Structures are given as C-alpha cells and as structure tokens.
Amino acid sequence: MEALRVWSLTTSQPLKHLFRLATAATTATSSVRFVLRCSSTAATTTTGGRNRRSSSSSSSTSDRDAVRAIRLKKVEELRSKGLDPYAYKWDRTHTANQLQDIYRHLGNGEESNSEGDHVSIAGRIVARRAFGKLAFFTLRDDSGTIQLYCEKERLVNDQFDQLKTLVDIGDILGASGSIKRTEKGELSIYVNSFAILTKSLLPLPDKFHGLTDVDKRYRQRYVDMIANPEVADIFRNRAKIVSEIRKTVESLGFVEVETPVLQGAAGGAEARPFVTHHNSLARDLYLRIATELHLKRMLVFEIVVEPKLLQPTFVLDYPIEISPLAKPHRRHAGLTERFELFICGRELANAFSELTDPMDQRGRLEEQVRQHNEKRAAVAMDTNSVEGKSNKDEDGSYEVTLDDDFLTALEYGMPPASGMGLGIDRLVMLLTNSASIRDSK
C-alpha cells in the first residue's frame, strides 16, 4: 500500500522533517557540491565591565546623533537645489562584477572608447577619498565593488562640489561614464554624471573595526550585511541548500505540507514550549517545536560522545527509553530502529522507523508525561533552595499534557513509514563554515 509522502520545511526550527514509506531505501545525490570544514575556533566575543560598556554605548549614541544631524542638513541642502535625495529610479546597465569581467582585458592606463562602452551602475558608497580636483569612491552593489573616478573637468556645473561635500559613506549612488583602468591597475568608471539615489542618515560601522557587537549583529542584520558582506553570502548559500533539498524531495514524490504554527498541545518531547493565549477561543496554545506529529496525521489520511564525532558518523539503534516515537528494533529487544548523523561534533540529522502501534505509542507518551510531571512536582517542593529556584525557572513553570488527538489519529491506522529530521540551520552553518548557528538564520 502506497501512502502519501509528506514533508515540511520550517526554517525557524532546528529540525526539518521528511517522511516517506520505509519499504525502499532511496539515495539522492545533489548537483551542488560544498567543502566541509570543521572549525576549531569559537566565535570571538568582546568582554568588559558593565560601566565601560555603558559609557561606550552612550558615547556611540551621541556620535551617531551628531552625524545624523549633519546629514539631515545635507538632505535639506539637496532639496534646496531642486534635487531629490530619495530618487524614484535609476537605469543600471551593468553590475560591478559584470564590468570587472567584461573589461578584464584593459591594460593599465587604458580606456575603452568603443561605441556602447558608456555604462551605468548603482550601489552603496563604502569608501571615499578626495584630493583637490579628483575624488575616488568605492561603490558596492549586490555583486561586488568597483571604483568611481571623478574629475572636476568631466562633471558639469557644481556636480563635483556636490560629490565632495554632500556624498557620504553609506549613501546609495547612481553613476554613469566610461571605463578605464588606472595606472595602478584599478578598473574604474570615469564618471560624467551621477545622482544620489538614497541619502543615508546614520553612519556605517567604521571600516577598521567593523560591526563587532555580536548582539547588535543579530538584532540589526541589515547593518551586519552592509558591514560584513560575507554574511550575505551565507544567506545566498542557505537559499541554494534549501532549494536543492526541496528539488530532491519533490523529485522523489514528496508533497510539502504547511503545519500549524500554534498547536493545542506541546509536541516537542522534553523541550520547553512557548505558551500563548488565544483570546477568542479562551485557551492556551503552544508554539510548534517539531512538525512531526502533524505530518504523521497526514500519513494516517494517506496524503559525551558527540564532541568526538568529527568525521561524518551515524550512531545507530538508540535505547527505547530515549526514543518515544521510534519503532522497536525488529531484532534487538530494548532498542529502536533509529540513527543520528553527527558531523564536526554536532547532530545534523535524526531518523527512525515510525512507531505505528497506537497502544505502544500511548504507553510511551503517558510514561514521558508522568516522568516530566514528577520532576515538576519535585522542583515545586524544593523552591526554598537556590538550586531549586533555578531549576523551577528552567523546568517547573510549564506542564506537559498528552496529545490525545495525535493518538486518536494513529488509531485510524498509519501506514509503515520512516522519518528523518534534518537540521537546515546546522547544515547551512556547516557548509558555510559559520561560527554560530545564529549566523545561518
């Protein structure tokens, strides 16, 4: 009997579940190849006293406000000259990398004067230098960087003075002109016209130190990707990885299923759930931890060692006590048909033959609920001690209940199936050699 193959991609969760029949083992290969590297270095964090951090933050805020005030005056000056500091459009003919590729043949000091070599580009200014009647800007777009070479003689009216006085690092600029390679070998656009497309009001992190505040990097990803262009590469690689996984499972006949974000019962085993209240229904709901139980419902309806596992390693046949959703091993009592994949000391995938016996499943989940609530009761009795208060904060503030709806669904009959949970965020972290899983989101 063929059952519906279902899978779900939930990018905000650590495990992504792929379900299919257990009757055939199919190996899929991807056309994209990546280099795997195990990094032995951890993310660097800056330490310091609370007072020093507070003083530095206050000074930084003051400096930023001063810069913002100056740039607001430049916005008003642009408008007084009849120029819109927030343009509607700019016609771009090339990206920076396209120009680097097309004109790689130009020698030092050589200018391209061929017909059609007038180019137009747009991007963010990330560096600037001005010397008398010359000014140099480094422009970065979504593909790379290129230099803008600005001479006063090539620009009309007071455009050169505008470039020197009104354009700041962080501004988004549109520029057009001819292509020339400087005597020092730098491919440049010799600008004959430009426009400020967006006037930046806040300063970017300085070029030398960059954005080093880890918390700020994660809170303000938009600044992080400006200051650290390699971060954007992680997101591009993540998109490719997810795309390859999606194409692979679709080619095997899987159907992608959107599972509820809020659930009536906490379904994440021992993981602490996030609880919210639905006012209209007058009931508590739980943010999903795993999509697994809802995917099994779809099937019913037929629609200490870890840090040492650096090389790709499959750990097989887990004890039944720690595998409440896995089928008992067909040959070894007390074990389950389950494996986990570890790479660089991190769990990357979890897979097992799905438990389809509703009575066995009910017994295991009831035992799991009983053990959790016993622990909860013990913590509640120990609130007088410091350790007890700490444990209560971690484990004693929530209650685990039995998911009767899932067990009822199993009693209608679930076909033989196997399941795999793949950590997309961990996979992206591994393939992009990121120091933290937060960098891959």
N, C-alpha and C positions, 0 to 999 in steps of 0.2 A: 504494500500500500504506500503510495507516494503522498507525502504531506507537504504543505506549503512551506517553502524555505523563507525565513524572515530574518531581517537584521535591522539594527538601529544604530545610527551614528549620533551620539550625544556629546558634542565637543566640549561641554563644560564639565564632564565627568571623567574620572580616570580610567574606567573600563568601558569598552565598546563591545557590544555583543553580536556575534554572528551565529545563527542557528541553522542546522540542516540535518538531514537524516543521517543516522550513524551507520548505514549499511554500506557506504562506499567511502573510501579514503581518497580524496582528490587533492593533488598537489598543484598549486598555481604558481606561476613564475611571473615576475613583474619585468616590464621592459626598462624601467628606470633603475639604475644602479647607484648605490651610495657607498661611501667609505665609512666604515665604522671605526671609531676611535674611543678607547676608554681613557677618560681624563682622570688623572690622579689628583688634580688640584681642585679645590673648592672655590666657590665664589668669594671674592675678597670683599670684606665689609670694613667700613671705617668705624673705629671706636673712639670714644672721647667722653668727657664728663658732660653731664646734663647742662650745666651752666654755660660751658663753652659752646655746646651745640645750639642752645637758645640764643646766645649772643651772636653767633654766626648767622643764624636764621633771621634774626632781627636786622642785622646789617645788610644781608642779602635782599630782604624785602624792601628796605629803604633805598638801596641802589636801584632795584628794579622799578620802583615808583618814580625815581628821578628820571630814569631812561624813558619811561612811558610818557612822562610829561613833556620831555623834549620832542619825542616822536609825534605826539599829538599836535604840537605846534607845527611840525613839518607837514602833517596832514592838512592843517588849515592853510599853510602857505601854498601847497599844491592846488588846493581848491581855489585860492585867491588868484592863481594863474590860469584858471579855467581847466585844470587837469583833474581827472577823477582818480583818486588814489586806490579805488577798488573797481577795476575795469570789468567790463562785461565779457570781453573775449579777446583772444589773440590767435592769429593764424600761424600755427607752427608747421614748418616743413620737415624738420628732422629732430631726432633726439641726439643727445650728446654722443652716445656710443655709435650711432649711425654715422655721424660726422667723423669720428675717430677712425672708423672702418673704411669709409669711402675715400678719405683723403690721407690714408696712411702712406701713400706713395710720395707725398710732397717732401722735398728736401728742406734742410734748414735755410731760412731766409726766403723760401719760395712761396709765391702767392698764386692762387688759382684764379685765372682771369677768363676761364671758359664761360661760354654763354650758359646760363642756368645755374651758375655757381653762387648766386645770391641766395643765402639761406636765412631761415628764421627759426629761432629757438626760444624756449621759455623754461624757467626754473627758479630755484631759490638761490640767492646770493649767500655763499658760505665763507667768502674771504674777499678782502678788498685792499688795494694799495693805490695811492695817488702820488704823482711826482710832477708838479708843475703842470705842463700841458698834456701829460699822459696819466691814464688811470687803468688799472687792471682789476678785473673782477673774476672770481671763480664761481661759475654757475653750476648748480647740481640739479638734474632732473631725475626722473624715475629710472634712468638707465645708467647714469654716470655723471662725470663732470667735464667741463670744457672752460677754457679761459676766454674772457671778453677783453679785447684790446681796444681801448678808447683813446682816440686822438682828438684834440680840440678842433683841428682843421677839418676833420671829416664830419663833424656834427654841426647842425645849423642853429642859428640864434644862440640861446643861452643853455642849450641842452647839456653841454659839457659841465657847466657850472651846476646844473641840477644834479648830474651824476655825482659830482664830488660832494655836494652839500646835503642833498635830500635822500640819497640812496644809502641804506644801512644794511649791515649783515642781518639776514633773516627776511629781507624783502623778496617778493616774487617779481621777477623782471622778465619782460619780453624784449628780445633784441634781434636785429637783423643786420646783415652785412656780408662781406666776402670772407673767404677762408685763406689764411696764411699761417705758415709755420715760422715761428720766431727764430732768431739766430741761435737761441739756446735749445731749440727743438720742441717748443711747446706749441701744439696745434691751437690756433686761436681764431676767433671771429673778430674781424676788424669792423667794429660797429659803426654804422652810418645812421641808424635810428633805433630808438628804444622806447619803452613805455613801462611805467611802474604799474604792474597788474594788481598787486596787493601790498599795501604798506604794513609792515609788521610793527606792532606797538610794544611788544615785550622782547627783551634781548634773549638770544640763544645762549646756552652754556658756552663758556669760553673754550677756544679751540684746544688749549693745552690740557686742561683738567677734564673737559667733557662733562657729562652728567654722571656723577659718582654716587649720588644719594640713591641707594638701592630702592628704598620705599618710594621715592619720587619717580623713579624709572617705571615702576609698576603702576603707580597712580596716574601718571601722565605719559602714557605710551606715545602720544603724538609728539611730545618733546624728545622722548627717548629715540624715536626713529629718525628725527632730524639730527640729533647729536651723535647717534651711533647708527650709521647706515646699514651695518651688518645685521641689525635687529630686523630690518625689513626683509632681509634675505631669509631669515628663519621663518617668517610668515609665508613667504613665497614657497619655500621648500615644504612647509606644512601643508599648504594647499595642494602641492603636487603629490605628496604622500597620501593625503585623504582621497584625492582624485584617483590614484592608482588602486587604492583599496576598494573604492566604490566600483570602478570598472571591473575589477577582478570578481567581486562577489556578484555583480549583476550578470557577468558572463557565465556564472555557474547557476543562474536561475533563481537567485535570491530576490525577495521583494523587500524594499526598505519600508519600515513601519515607524511612524511617529508615535511614541509612547507618551502618556500623560506626564506633565512636569510635576503636578501636585497629585498625591495619592492619598487614599483613605487610610492606609496602614503603612507604617515604616517597613520598608522591604530591603534593608541593607545589612542584614545579619547583625553583627556587633557594632557596626558604625553608628555614631551618634547622629540622629536625624535633626534636620532643621524643621521646626514646627511653626505653622502659621494658622490663623483662624479665618474661616470663611464666614463672613457676617450674614449673608443671605441664607446659607444652609445651616448656620448656627452650629458648626462643628469644626474640630481641628483637622488640618490637612498637613501632610508631610512632603517636603521636597524630595524628589526621587533621588535615590542613591545609586540604584542599578536598574537597568531596563529589563532585566532578566525575566521577572515574573510575568510582566505583561506580554513579552514575546512568547512565553510558554502558553499563555492564554490563546494567542493566535494559532499556535500549533494544534491546540485542542480543537479549534474550529477549522482546522486544515487550511487555513490561509497562512641564626648563629652561624648558619651555613651560607646565607645569602651573600655577604660581602666577599666571600672567597670564590664565588661563581662568576669569574671574569669572562671566560670563554662562553659562547652560547651553550647553555646546559639545560636539558629537560629533566626535571625532578618528577618521578613517576609514583603512582599508587599511594595516595595520601590516606592516613587513618580516617575511618568513618566518623570519628568524633569531631573532626575539624572540617568535614565536608558535608554539610547538611543537605545539599541539593544534588549530590552526585550519586550515581547508581553503585550498589555494592559490587565489588570485584567478582567476576564470574569464577575465578579460580582460587583466590586468596581471601579467606574469611577475615573480617575486621578491617579490610582495606577497601578503597573505592577506585573506580576506573577514572583517574584524574591525573593530569600533569600540569606543571607550570614551567614556563620558559624564563630563564634568567640570563641576562647579558650585562656584563660590567657590574655585577653585584646587585642588579635591580630586576624585580619581577616585571616582565613585559607582557606575558600572556597567561591566561588561566583557562583550562579547557577540561571537560569531563563528559562522560556519558550521562545524560539527564535522567534523574530519578522520576519514573513514571508511575510507580506504585503509590496511589493516594494514601493508603493506610500507613505505609512506611514513612512517607513524607510528613504526614500529620504527626506521627510519633516523634520524629526528629525535631520538627519545629516546636512542638509542645515542650520537649526537653530543653531546647535552646531558650525559649521564653522563661521556663522555670529557673534555669541557671542564672539568667540575667536578672530576674526579679529577686532571687535570693541574694545576689550580690548587691542589688539596690537596697534591699532591706538591711543588710549588714552594714552598708555605708551609712544609712539613716540612723542606725543605733550608735554609730561611732563618731557623731558630729562634734563631740566635745574636744577631741584631739585635733592638733594641727593637721596631721596626716589625713584624718577622717574628713575634715572640712575640705581639704584639697581634693580628695577622692570624690566627695559629694559633688563638687563643681564639675568634675570630669564625667562621672558615670551615674550619679544618683539623681539627676534632675529630670530624667525622662523615663518613660515606661514603654516597654515593648509589648505589643499585642499580636495575637495570631492573625494572619491574613486568611480568614475563612473563605473569602471569595476566590482566592487562588486555589485553595484546597478543593473547593466545590468544582472549579473548572477542571481540575485533574480527575475528579470522579466521573466526568463525562467521557474521559478517555483521551490520553495524549499519546500520539504515536512514538515509536522509538526515535530518539534524537540525541544528537551530541551538541554541545555548546562551547563556544570559545569567546572569552573576553579579552580584547586586545587594547592595551593602553596607548591610545593615539598620542596623547601628550608625552608619554615616556618615549614612544618611538621617535617622535619628532625631536625630542631632547637628545636622544642617542645619535640619530642620523645627522643632526646639525652640530653635534659636539657642544651643546649648551651646558652651562654650569648648573642651572636650576630649571626645574620643571616649569617655573613661572615664566621663564623666557620663551617658552614654546606656545604660550596662550595669547 
